[in-house]
Amino acid sequence: MPTKEQFLPKHKRTQPISLPHDFSDEEMARDWTLSPDDKAEINTYRTSSRLVIAVQLCAVRLYGRFLTGLQDLSPRIVNYLTSQLALPPTLTVEIPEREATALEHRKNILSYLGFRRFEDIRQAHLQTWLEERATQGVLPDALFQQAEAYLLAQRTLLPGPSVLERLIIHVCAAVHAQLFETIAQRLPPALQQTIEHLLTVPDGEQRSYFAQLKEYPPAAKISSLQTYLKRYLTVAATGIDACEPYLTEPAFQDYLFKLTKKYNAKDLKRFTDPKRYALMVCFLLETRKELLDHLVKMHDQYVTELCRHARNTYEKKHRELRKRQKRAVDTVLDTTTVLLDWPDDTLLSKHDLWPRGTETALRGALADLRVFQQLEERGYGELLLARYPSLRKYFAEFLHLPFAAEHGSDPLLRAIHLVRQLDAGDIKQLPRDAPISFVPPELRRALKDKTGTFNRNAWETRSGVSS
């Protein structure tokens, strides 16, 4: 594998041991308590060297490595060790000045603990163990942690992180090559040709379709929704369904998907055919899931934006009509007051009813009151219905995506199935027991008939859902 496939973060290579600074007394006692044999062994050294010996002894037993940043050790740990060794309190650990002395100390600590250095025979045993684990589908980052635990259990001094990483990469490269061969053999020739086509830049284009599939979705607009619907249908039409059930482990498939996203089309073309096909088919399988997730989120964002726009328009209309409604109420009240105060024995003419206005003003006031009443009754559902034709530019294809839902969402899936049947012409109208939970509350209010119940025929006709 090339070096770009290194999986360890940079800080893990430079600082393989993460020294604790925030820990409980129980954790300190568990990790840094010296046994009577430990104390007896440490007391064979000079008093000035006992603290550093105790630190390194506990570190090898705990981490499988010698500590290099002794000055970063928590003062609580230092004082806990000095108290066990009956040494004076201190805040620092004195390091031997002579390198030969430090090497002699390390050799003695390994001999006392029964640890061995990571030599050729130990590396061979580890490599065999890694091959067995990698064949089972364990990923490199998990292999690294398991390998450290395995070496620690075997009382082997852990090598540097980069050494262990290179060994894991080497083992995984060999094991994965066999897996790539197995996967590639299962792919039909038509799918292999499609993969090559996806990696080729078409005439007149600047990027391959593979590069487009790696893009993160833009803002939720009809054009972007249509583009991603087309991409989803293109990926689904490659024929990957036939190989999905028996391809590989889900975790390994996701690993290969993330690995493939790091490359461009030129990188993939340099790989051997089995590796290229295996990486690409895993990429396509996971990309199809990812595209479906993006489409659902984009649709949700677009509908949310529609609702927000309709609500804002409604509130603006409501504010405007509220001012007219107040004037209309004043006009009607004035007219009603004139009517109620008119003497019973005096003839009332039509013109006497509006001393401050005209008949046109009264009729306009009544019209304003009716419009305001209808606006409040229906909310912003009417405005949502007005935007529905634009939604239909992608909604019909969107509804035919392979949706799945959690337990308890069966009514929603049934509603989607009914709408699909309406689009296909299999049914002419919604059944009376059709679930309406998928209809937003504001639309329900806008589509209520005179009896106050939900009018399904109105929903079908005015929303265009059966067009």
N, C-alpha and C positions, 0 to 999 in steps of 0.2 A: 504494500500500500504506500502511496506517496505520503510525504510528511504532512500535507495539508489535512490528512485524516487523523492527526493526533487529537485525542479526546480530553486530555487533562487540561484544566484551566492553568493559567500561568502561575498563579500563586501556589498551586499544589506542587509544582515542580521546584519552586524556590524555597518554599516552606512546607516540607512534607509533614511536620508535626505542628499541630495547632495547640499551643500551650494554653491551659485553662486559666482564666482570671476571675470568672464568676462561677463559683461552684459551692456546693453545700459541705458541711462538716462531714457528712456521711460519705460523700464522694472522695473527699480528701483522705479520710481514714481507709477507704477501700483501696485507693490507688497508691498511697504514699506511706503506708504503715510498714515498718521493718520488723521482720520476724527475729526471734532470738538468734537463729543461725546467721541471718543477715548482719546483725550487730556484731556477732563474733567475728565474721569475716571482715567487716569494715574496721574493727578495732585493731586489726593486724597492720594497718597503714599508719603513717604519721598523722598526728592530730590535724595538721594543716590540710591534709588531703582527704580526710574522712567525709567531709560534707560533699565534695564533688563526686566521690566514689558512691555515696548513698544516692545522690541525684541520678547518676548514670545507671546505677544498678536498677533503680525503680523504672527509669525511662526505657531501658531495654526490655524489661519484663512487661511493661505496659504497652509500649509502642513498637517494639522490635527494632528500634534504632537508637543510636546515641544522640543526645541533644547537642546542638551546636550553639543555639542562642541561650546560654545559661543566664545571661543578664535579664532575660525577659521572663524568667520564672517568677511566679507570684511570691511575694514576701511571706504569705501565710504558709505556703509549702516549705519554704526555706526554714522558717521558725519551727514548723512542725517536725522537720527532720532533725534540726539541732537539739530540740528538746528530747527527742528519743535517744540521741547520741550523747547527751549531757555535755553539749558544746555551748560556748557563749553565744548569745543572740547576735545575729548579723543580718544585713540586708542584701549582701552580695555573696556570690559563690566564687571562691578563689580557684582560678584555673592554673594547672601546672605550666611553668614557663618553658620547660624543655619538652620538645615534641616526643622524644624517646620515652619520657616518663608517662606522657598521656597514652602512647601506644601500649606501653607495658600495663597500664591500668586497664585499658580496654580488653587486652588479651586475658588478664586475670578475671575480669568480670564475666566474659564469655565462658571461661572455663568453669567458674563457680555456678553460673546459671545453667550450664549444659547447652548453651547455644553454639551453633556453628555458623561460619561465614557462608555467604551465598556463592558457592563454588560451582564448578562444572557439573558435578554429579547432582547437586541440589537443583541446579537449573534444568537438568534433564528430567528429573522427577516432576518439577513444576510444569515443564512444557507438556509432558504427558497428561498431567491433571488438567491443564488448560485446554488441551485438545478435546478431552472428554466433555468438559463443560461447554465449550464453544459449539460442539456438535449438537448439544441439547438446546441451542438457541440463546444461550446467555450472552448478553451484549457486552462490548468492551468495558464500558464504565462500571458495570456490575462485576465483571470479571476482575477488574483491578481491586475492588474492595474485597472480593472473595479470596483473591490470591494473597493479599496481605494477611487476612485472617488464617489462611491455610499455612503460610510460612511461619506465622507466629505460633500456631498450634504445633508445628514441626520443630519448634525451637531453632529457627533459622533466622539469622540477622537479615533484616529486609534490605534489599538493594535500593539505590536511589530511585525516585519515582519515574524519571525518564528511562532508566534501564528497564524497569518493570513494564512501562508503557510500550517500549519498543518490542519487547518479547511478546506482549499480548497482541500487538498489531501484527507481528510476524505470524503468530499462531492463527489469528483470526483470518488473515489473508489466505492462508492455505486451506483452512476449513471452509471459509466462505466461497473460495473458488470451486470447491466441490458442490456446495449448495447452489452456486450460480449455474453450474452445469446441469444439475437436476432440474432447476426451475426452467432453464432455457429449453430443455428437451420437452417440457410439457406445453410449450407455447406453439400454437399453430403457425404455419408460415405466413398466413395473412396478417396476423398480429405483429409478427416480426417486421414485415414490410411497412405496416402502419407506424411502428416505432421509428424506423428509419426516416419515414416521411415527416414525422413530428420534429425530428432533429435537423431537418434540412430547411434552409432559408428559401422560401418561395421567390420566384422571379418578381421583381418590383417591390419586395419587402426588405426590411432592414433586420428583422429578427425572426427566429424560428418560432413555431407554434409552442414548442417546449418552453421557451422564454416567456411567452405570454401566459402560459398556465401557472408560472411561478409568481405572477404579479399579485399584489395585495389589492383587494377590491377598492374602487374609488367611491365617491359619494353616491348615495342611493338615488339614482335617477332612472327614468324609464330606459334610456339608452344603455346605461351600464347594466341594468337588469336584463335587458335583451341580449347584451353581449355575453354575460355570464350564463344565461340560459343556453345560448348557442354553444359555449365552451363545454358546458355540462353534457349536452346532447352529443357533442363531438367525441368527448371522452367515453361516454357510455356506448357509442357506436363502434368503438375500436375492437370490441369482442372480448373485453377483459372479464366479463361475467363468467365465461366458460372455465376460466382457470382459477377463479377466486377461492372456491371452497377448499381446495387441497394445495394451495400454493406454498405457504410457510406459516410459521407462528406469527400471531398478530404483533407481538412486541418486536420481533425481528423485522417484520414488514414495515412497521413504523420507523424503525432505525434506518432501514435502507431508503425509505422515503425522505427522511431528514438529510441523509447523506447525499442523496441525488440532488437535492435543492442547492447544495453547496457548489455544484458544478455548472458549467455552461455546456452548450451543445458540442463545442469543439473538444472539451475534456472527455465527454462521454464517447465521442467517436474514436478517441484514441484507445479506449478500453477494448478488450477482447469481446467478441460477439456474445458469449454467454453472460459475461458480467454486465455488458451494456443492456441486454434484453432483461436480465433479472432486475437491475436497478430501475429501469424504465417501467416495467410492468408493476412493480411495487409503488413507484411514483404515481402511476395512473390510477391504481386502486385507491390510494390514500387521497389523491387529488380529487377524485370523484366525491368522496365523503366531504372533503374540505369545501369544494364548490357548492355542494348542497347546503352546508352550514352557512356559507357566505350568502347564498341566495335567500335563505330563510331570514337571516339578519338584515339583509338589504331590503327585502320586502317589508319586514317589520318597521325598519327606519322610514321607508317611503310612505307606508300607511300612517305612521305616526306623524310624519310631516304633513300629509294630507289633512289629518285630523287637526293638527295645530293651525294650519292655514285656514281651514273651515271654521274653527273655533274663533280665531282672530277676526275673520270676516263677519261672523255672526255677532261677536261682541261689538264690533264697529257699527253694524247695522242696528243693533239693539240700543246703543247709545244715541244714535241719530233719531231712531223712532221714539225713544223715551222722551226726548224734548218735544217732538210733535205730539206724542201721546198726552203730555201734560197740558199743552195748549188745547188739544181736542177735548180733554176732560173738562177744562174750564168752560169751553164753548157749550158742551152738553149740559153742564151744571147751570150755566146762566139761562139756557133755554128752558130747562126743567124748572128752575126757580120762577121764571116768568109764568110758565104754565100753572104751577101750583098756587101762585099768589094772585092769579087773575080772578076778579069778582065773578060769582056764579051767575049774576043777573045781567052780565055785560057780554055782548057778542064778541067772540074771539076770532079774529082774522088770522090768516096764515102769516102775514107780514108782521103781526104783533109778537111773534115768537122769537124773533132775533133782533132785538133793539140795537145790538152792538155789531151786527154783522149781516150776512145775507144767507139765503138758502144754500148757496154753493159752499159757504164756509161750514155750515152745519153738516152737509153731506160729506164734505172733505174730512171733518172731524170724526164722523162715524166710520168712514173708510180707514182712517189712520188707526182707530181703535181696533177694528177687525184685523188689520194687518199685524198690529202689535200682538194681539191675542194669538194669531196663528204662529207668529214667530216664536213666542214663548212656549206654545204647545209642542211644536215640532223641534225646537232646538236647532242645532246646526246640521241635523241629518239631511235636510234638503240640500244644503251646500255640498255635503259629501256625495250625494247622489249625482249632483251636477258634474263632479270630477270623476265619476266612475268610468265614463267612456275612455278616458286616458289610461286608467288602470287596466282596462281590458286589452291594451296593446301587448301586455305580456302575461296577464293573469290566467288566460286559458291554458297556456303552456305550463305556467307555474303550478297550476292545480294538478297536472298530470305527473309531477315529480313523485318519486317513491317515498312518500312520507311514512313515518312511524311515530308512535306516541307512547308515552308512559301509561302505566295502568291507571284507568279512570278517565282516559281521554277518548273512549270509544265513540261518544256522540259527535265529537269533532271529526273523527275519521269518517264516520257515516255521513256527516254533512258534506265533506269533501267528495265522497263517492257519489252522492246525489247530484252535486253540481257537475261532476264529470259526466254523469248520465244525461243531464240536461244539455250539456255542450255537444254530446255525441248524438242527441236526438233519440236516445233510447226511451226516455220518458218525456211527456209533454208538460207536466207540472209537478210541483213538489207534493208528496203525499201529506195527508193531514197530520200524521204523527212525525213529520220530519223535525229533527232538532233545530232549534233556532238560536242555540247558544252562541253560534259563530257570528250572528248578526249583532253588530255593535248596538248598545242601548239607544244611542241617538238615532240610528237608522230605524230601530223599532218604533220609536216615537213618531218619526216622520212618515212611517208607513202604516200607522194605525187607521182602521176604518171608523165609520161613524159609531159602531158599537163599542169602540175602545179596545178591540182585540187586534192581534197582529194579522195583517192582510197579506197572505203569501202571494196572491196573484199580483198585488201591487209591488211586492218585492221583485218578482220575476220581471214584470213589465218595466218598471221605472229604473231598476238597477241594470237592466240589460243582461242579467245573469243567464237567461235562456236564449239569448240572441246568437 
